[in-house]
Amino acid sequence: MTNVKDAGYDGIEASLPTDQKEKEEILSEIKSFGLEFIGQHWETINPTFEEHYKEFEWRLRSLAEAKPLFINTQTGKDYFTFEQNKQLIDLAKNIAEETGVPVIHETHRGKFSFAAHITETYLQKIEDLKITLDISHWFNTAETYLHDQVEAVELAISRTEHIHSRVGFIEGPQITDPRAPEWNEALQQHLDCWDKVIELQRKNNREIFTITSEFGAPPYMPLLPYTKQPIVDQWEVNVYMMTLLRERYK
């Protein structure tokens, strides 16, 4: 945690182990460094809806016990029906109301929110649905920067409560290095969306808004062939993104 604090981060976003002792040790360390904690759920992948529902509930309740600022969840499956995914969204809402821990739903491939035009339907039909915007997944899924889906993106921006600042491109969910000039177009496409989110939040007089710099390790990060060495330093890239956005939105 020392490097996280020294780099200037205000907190971390992470899942927690199921072992109670391990969970308490991690939470204690986070607290000792004065860091905020956002819970992250991604682990529920059971393809059978009934079992998926049970595990989803169990994992959300386990995270809520830690009293994070909120829980960011990758919810449902792209092949579940609307009604099935809505049951999971409704369950998350009930858990949030019971525990006092907000639950928001991340835009992510493979989940109910895997594409802009699909998520648009959920946002239209579920008026209180809030999202974490990771638009890198949508650019990749659509193989465009969504200039032909402006209304869907604008609706998503209006419901965004948190941002994952991974930068993707139309053929992949993560570019190699946002500092490299060849990726400037991709970076700018993301910044344009994030700027609109922050502008709206300022109009709504929101004092604090959370962003997780989320450039991932392999397989998100490409590796050199044969040696399997990373072609860029993941830590440096995430610190760069954190610093860039802190300065841009201060």
Contacts in CASP RR format, 6 or more apart in sequence:
PFRMAT RR
TARGET T0000
AUTHOR 0000-0000-0000
METHOD contacts of the structure
MODEL  1
MTNVKDAGYDGIEASLPTDQKEKEEILSEIKSFGLEFIGQHWETINPTFE
EHYKEFEWRLRSLAEAKPLFINTQTGKDYFTFEQNKQLIDLAKNIAEETG
VPVIHETHRGKFSFAAHITETYLQKIEDLKITLDISHWFNTAETYLHDQV
EAVELAISRTEHIHSRVGFIEGPQITDPRAPEWNEALQQHLDCWDKVIEL
QRKNNREIFTITSEFGAPPYMPLLPYTKQPIVDQWEVNVYMMTLLRERYK
1 12 0 8 1.000
1 29 0 8 1.000
1 30 0 8 1.000
1 32 0 8 1.000
1 33 0 8 1.000
1 35 0 8 1.000
2 33 0 8 1.000
3 235 0 8 1.000
4 11 0 8 1.000
4 12 0 8 1.000
4 33 0 8 1.000
4 35 0 8 1.000
5 33 0 8 1.000
5 34 0 8 1.000
5 35 0 8 1.000
7 239 0 8 1.000
7 242 0 8 1.000
8 242 0 8 1.000
9 35 0 8 1.000
9 242 0 8 1.000
10 35 0 8 1.000
10 36 0 8 1.000
11 30 0 8 1.000
11 35 0 8 1.000
11 36 0 8 1.000
11 37 0 8 1.000
11 38 0 8 1.000
12 30 0 8 1.000
12 35 0 8 1.000
12 36 0 8 1.000
12 37 0 8 1.000
12 38 0 8 1.000
13 37 0 8 1.000
13 38 0 8 1.000
13 39 0 8 1.000
13 40 0 8 1.000
13 72 0 8 1.000
13 212 0 8 1.000
13 214 0 8 1.000
14 26 0 8 1.000
14 37 0 8 1.000
14 38 0 8 1.000
14 39 0 8 1.000
14 40 0 8 1.000
15 39 0 8 1.000
15 40 0 8 1.000
15 41 0 8 1.000
15 42 0 8 1.000
15 43 0 8 1.000
15 63 0 8 1.000
16 22 0 8 1.000
16 23 0 8 1.000
16 26 0 8 1.000
16 27 0 8 1.000
16 39 0 8 1.000
16 62 0 8 1.000
16 63 0 8 1.000
16 66 0 8 1.000
17 23 0 8 1.000
17 26 0 8 1.000
18 62 0 8 1.000
23 62 0 8 1.000
23 66 0 8 1.000
27 37 0 8 1.000
27 66 0 8 1.000
30 37 0 8 1.000
36 69 0 8 1.000
37 66 0 8 1.000
37 68 0 8 1.000
37 69 0 8 1.000
38 68 0 8 1.000
38 69 0 8 1.000
38 70 0 8 1.000
38 71 0 8 1.000
38 72 0 8 1.000
38 162 0 8 1.000
38 210 0 8 1.000
38 212 0 8 1.000
39 63 0 8 1.000
39 66 0 8 1.000
39 68 0 8 1.000
39 69 0 8 1.000
39 70 0 8 1.000
39 71 0 8 1.000
39 72 0 8 1.000
40 63 0 8 1.000
40 71 0 8 1.000
40 72 0 8 1.000
40 73 0 8 1.000
41 56 0 8 1.000
41 59 0 8 1.000
41 60 0 8 1.000
41 63 0 8 1.000
41 71 0 8 1.000
41 72 0 8 1.000
41 73 0 8 1.000
41 74 0 8 1.000
42 73 0 8 1.000
42 74 0 8 1.000
43 55 0 8 1.000
43 59 0 8 1.000
44 52 0 8 1.000
44 55 0 8 1.000
44 56 0 8 1.000
44 59 0 8 1.000
44 76 0 8 1.000
45 52 0 8 1.000
46 52 0 8 1.000
46 55 0 8 1.000
47 77 0 8 1.000
49 80 0 8 1.000
49 84 0 8 1.000
52 76 0 8 1.000
52 77 0 8 1.000
52 80 0 8 1.000
52 88 0 8 1.000
53 87 0 8 1.000
53 88 0 8 1.000
53 91 0 8 1.000
56 75 0 8 1.000
56 76 0 8 1.000
56 88 0 8 1.000
56 91 0 8 1.000
56 92 0 8 1.000
57 91 0 8 1.000
57 95 0 8 1.000
60 71 0 8 1.000
60 73 0 8 1.000
60 91 0 8 1.000
60 92 0 8 1.000
60 95 0 8 1.000
60 103 0 8 1.000
61 95 0 8 1.000
61 99 0 8 1.000
63 71 0 8 1.000
63 101 0 8 1.000
64 71 0 8 1.000
64 95 0 8 1.000
64 96 0 8 1.000
64 99 0 8 1.000
64 100 0 8 1.000
64 101 0 8 1.000
65 99 0 8 1.000
67 101 0 8 1.000
68 101 0 8 1.000
69 102 0 8 1.000
69 210 0 8 1.000
70 101 0 8 1.000
70 102 0 8 1.000
70 103 0 8 1.000
70 104 0 8 1.000
70 161 0 8 1.000
70 162 0 8 1.000
71 92 0 8 1.000
71 96 0 8 1.000
71 101 0 8 1.000
71 102 0 8 1.000
71 103 0 8 1.000
71 104 0 8 1.000
72 104 0 8 1.000
72 105 0 8 1.000
72 106 0 8 1.000
72 132 0 8 1.000
72 162 0 8 1.000
73 92 0 8 1.000
73 103 0 8 1.000
73 104 0 8 1.000
73 105 0 8 1.000
73 106 0 8 1.000
74 105 0 8 1.000
74 106 0 8 1.000
74 108 0 8 1.000
74 111 0 8 1.000
75 85 0 8 1.000
75 88 0 8 1.000
75 89 0 8 1.000
75 92 0 8 1.000
75 105 0 8 1.000
75 106 0 8 1.000
75 111 0 8 1.000
75 112 0 8 1.000
75 113 0 8 1.000
76 84 0 8 1.000
76 85 0 8 1.000
76 88 0 8 1.000
76 111 0 8 1.000
76 112 0 8 1.000
77 84 0 8 1.000
77 85 0 8 1.000
77 110 0 8 1.000
77 111 0 8 1.000
77 112 0 8 1.000
78 109 0 8 1.000
78 110 0 8 1.000
78 111 0 8 1.000
78 112 0 8 1.000
78 114 0 8 1.000
78 118 0 8 1.000
80 88 0 8 1.000
80 112 0 8 1.000
82 121 0 8 1.000
82 122 0 8 1.000
82 125 0 8 1.000
85 112 0 8 1.000
85 122 0 8 1.000
86 122 0 8 1.000
86 125 0 8 1.000
86 126 0 8 1.000
88 112 0 8 1.000
89 105 0 8 1.000
89 112 0 8 1.000
89 122 0 8 1.000
89 126 0 8 1.000
89 129 0 8 1.000
92 103 0 8 1.000
92 105 0 8 1.000
93 103 0 8 1.000
93 128 0 8 1.000
95 101 0 8 1.000
95 103 0 8 1.000
96 102 0 8 1.000
96 103 0 8 1.000
102 130 0 8 1.000
102 161 0 8 1.000
104 130 0 8 1.000
104 131 0 8 1.000
104 132 0 8 1.000
104 161 0 8 1.000
104 162 0 8 1.000
105 111 0 8 1.000
105 112 0 8 1.000
105 113 0 8 1.000
105 129 0 8 1.000
105 130 0 8 1.000
105 131 0 8 1.000
105 132 0 8 1.000
106 113 0 8 1.000
106 131 0 8 1.000
106 132 0 8 1.000
106 134 0 8 1.000
106 164 0 8 1.000
107 113 0 8 1.000
107 114 0 8 1.000
107 119 0 8 1.000
107 131 0 8 1.000
107 132 0 8 1.000
107 133 0 8 1.000
107 134 0 8 1.000
107 135 0 8 1.000
107 137 0 8 1.000
107 138 0 8 1.000
107 156 0 8 1.000
108 114 0 8 1.000
108 134 0 8 1.000
108 137 0 8 1.000
109 137 0 8 1.000
109 140 0 8 1.000
109 141 0 8 1.000
109 173 0 8 1.000
112 118 0 8 1.000
112 119 0 8 1.000
112 122 0 8 1.000
113 119 0 8 1.000
113 122 0 8 1.000
113 131 0 8 1.000
114 137 0 8 1.000
114 141 0 8 1.000
115 138 0 8 1.000
115 141 0 8 1.000
115 142 0 8 1.000
116 138 0 8 1.000
116 141 0 8 1.000
116 142 0 8 1.000
116 146 0 8 1.000
116 149 0 8 1.000
116 152 0 8 1.000
116 153 0 8 1.000
116 156 0 8 1.000
117 149 0 8 1.000
117 152 0 8 1.000
119 131 0 8 1.000
119 138 0 8 1.000
119 152 0 8 1.000
119 156 0 8 1.000
120 149 0 8 1.000
120 151 0 8 1.000
120 152 0 8 1.000
120 155 0 8 1.000
120 156 0 8 1.000
122 129 0 8 1.000
123 129 0 8 1.000
123 131 0 8 1.000
123 155 0 8 1.000
123 156 0 8 1.000
123 159 0 8 1.000
124 155 0 8 1.000
129 159 0 8 1.000
130 159 0 8 1.000
130 160 0 8 1.000
130 161 0 8 1.000
131 156 0 8 1.000
131 159 0 8 1.000
131 160 0 8 1.000
131 161 0 8 1.000
132 160 0 8 1.000
132 161 0 8 1.000
132 162 0 8 1.000
132 163 0 8 1.000
132 164 0 8 1.000
133 156 0 8 1.000
133 157 0 8 1.000
133 160 0 8 1.000
133 162 0 8 1.000
133 163 0 8 1.000
133 164 0 8 1.000
133 193 0 8 1.000
133 194 0 8 1.000
133 197 0 8 1.000
134 163 0 8 1.000
134 164 0 8 1.000
134 166 0 8 1.000
134 214 0 8 1.000
135 146 0 8 1.000
135 153 0 8 1.000
135 156 0 8 1.000
135 190 0 8 1.000
135 193 0 8 1.000
136 164 0 8 1.000
136 166 0 8 1.000
136 167 0 8 1.000
136 168 0 8 1.000
136 172 0 8 1.000
136 173 0 8 1.000
136 174 0 8 1.000
136 190 0 8 1.000
137 173 0 8 1.000
138 146 0 8 1.000
138 153 0 8 1.000
139 145 0 8 1.000
139 146 0 8 1.000
139 168 0 8 1.000
139 169 0 8 1.000
139 170 0 8 1.000
139 172 0 8 1.000
139 186 0 8 1.000
139 189 0 8 1.000
140 168 0 8 1.000
140 169 0 8 1.000
140 170 0 8 1.000
140 171 0 8 1.000
140 172 0 8 1.000
140 173 0 8 1.000
142 149 0 8 1.000
142 170 0 8 1.000
143 170 0 8 1.000
143 171 0 8 1.000
144 170 0 8 1.000
145 170 0 8 1.000
145 189 0 8 1.000
146 152 0 8 1.000
146 153 0 8 1.000
153 193 0 8 1.000
154 196 0 8 1.000
157 193 0 8 1.000
157 196 0 8 1.000
157 197 0 8 1.000
157 200 0 8 1.000
158 200 0 8 1.000
160 197 0 8 1.000
162 209 0 8 1.000
162 210 0 8 1.000
162 211 0 8 1.000
162 212 0 8 1.000
163 194 0 8 1.000
163 197 0 8 1.000
163 209 0 8 1.000
163 210 0 8 1.000
163 211 0 8 1.000
163 212 0 8 1.000
164 211 0 8 1.000
164 212 0 8 1.000
164 214 0 8 1.000
165 190 0 8 1.000
165 194 0 8 1.000
165 211 0 8 1.000
165 212 0 8 1.000
165 213 0 8 1.000
165 214 0 8 1.000
165 241 0 8 1.000
165 245 0 8 1.000
166 173 0 8 1.000
166 174 0 8 1.000
166 214 0 8 1.000
166 215 0 8 1.000
166 216 0 8 1.000
166 220 0 8 1.000
167 174 0 8 1.000
167 175 0 8 1.000
167 178 0 8 1.000
167 183 0 8 1.000
167 186 0 8 1.000
167 187 0 8 1.000
167 190 0 8 1.000
167 215 0 8 1.000
167 241 0 8 1.000
168 174 0 8 1.000
168 175 0 8 1.000
168 186 0 8 1.000
168 190 0 8 1.000
169 175 0 8 1.000
169 183 0 8 1.000
169 186 0 8 1.000
173 220 0 8 1.000
174 215 0 8 1.000
174 216 0 8 1.000
174 220 0 8 1.000
174 221 0 8 1.000
175 183 0 8 1.000
175 186 0 8 1.000
175 187 0 8 1.000
176 183 0 8 1.000
176 221 0 8 1.000
176 222 0 8 1.000
176 231 0 8 1.000
176 232 0 8 1.000
177 183 0 8 1.000
177 231 0 8 1.000
177 232 0 8 1.000
177 237 0 8 1.000
178 186 0 8 1.000
178 187 0 8 1.000
178 215 0 8 1.000
178 237 0 8 1.000
178 240 0 8 1.000
178 241 0 8 1.000
178 244 0 8 1.000
179 237 0 8 1.000
179 240 0 8 1.000
191 248 0 8 1.000
194 211 0 8 1.000
194 245 0 8 1.000
195 248 0 8 1.000
197 209 0 8 1.000
198 209 0 8 1.000
198 249 0 8 1.000
201 209 0 8 1.000
209 249 0 8 1.000
211 242 0 8 1.000
211 245 0 8 1.000
211 249 0 8 1.000
213 238 0 8 1.000
213 239 0 8 1.000
213 241 0 8 1.000
213 242 0 8 1.000
213 245 0 8 1.000
214 238 0 8 1.000
215 221 0 8 1.000
215 234 0 8 1.000
215 237 0 8 1.000
215 238 0 8 1.000
215 241 0 8 1.000
216 234 0 8 1.000
217 230 0 8 1.000
217 234 0 8 1.000
218 228 0 8 1.000
218 230 0 8 1.000
221 230 0 8 1.000
221 231 0 8 1.000
221 232 0 8 1.000
221 234 0 8 1.000
222 230 0 8 1.000
222 231 0 8 1.000
223 229 0 8 1.000
223 230 0 8 1.000
223 231 0 8 1.000
224 230 0 8 1.000
224 231 0 8 1.000
END
